[in-house]
Amino acid sequence: MERFAATSIKIKNLNPEVALHAMLIALKPEPFVDSLCCESPRDMDELRDRAVGYIQMEEHFAFRDQVRGKGPAKPE
């Protein structure tokens, strides 16, 4: 997400729809992408907020699985 944000800042007058489309193409098909397809973010700030939420959720699940002895401490 940080790399995407850094690159998008360099592009003058970047259309948010183009940025969203680029992100959808680059990401693996997972629940985060599904949520973006179902309900597009209003702006880049909302997109970043939603990404952070999903990242935290994945980290929580990875920690939970580690505590239960089911996998590594960090998501892949």
N, C-alpha and C positions, 0 to 999 in steps of 0.2 A: 504494500500500500504506500509506503514511503517513497519507493522508487517511482511509482505511478504519479504521485503528487508532485514530486520534484520535476518530472518530465512535463507534466501538464502545466506547471507554472511557467515554463520556458516558452510555451506556445501562446502567442498574443491572440486575444479574442477567441479563445477556444470555446466552441459551442458545447454546452453541457451534454447535449444529446450525442454528439460525436465522441466525447470522452466516455460516456456510459457505454456506448456501442463498443469502443475499443476495449474497455474493461471486460465486458461480457465475452468477447472473443478470446481474450487472454486467459480468463479463469477456467478452472476445471468445472465440469458440471456437478455442482454440490448445492446444498440447501441455500447458501448465500446467493448464488446465481439465480436459483429458482425464485427467491424472494424479490430480486431486482426485476425479473421478468414479469412477475405478477403485479408489482407496484413499483413503478419507477420513482427514484428519489427526485425531490423538487429541485435540488441544487447539489453542488459538490460537497458542501458541508454535511448535508444529510447522508450522502453516499459514504463519506468518511466515517460518520457516526455509526452507520449501520455496519460497515466493515469492521470497525473496532468491536462492536457488540458480538459479531459472529466469531471474531478472533478470540475474544475472551471466553466465549462459550466453548470453542474447540479446546482451548487450554484447560478449562475446567473439566471437560470430559476426559482429557488425557490424564490429568492429575487424579481424577476419580478412578480411572482404570488402573493407574499405577498403584494406588492405595489398595485396590482390590486384587492386585497381582496379575492384571490381565495384559499389561503392555508397557511400552517405554514411557518415560516421564514427559516427553514433548511430542506434539503431533507431527506427522510427517510433512 
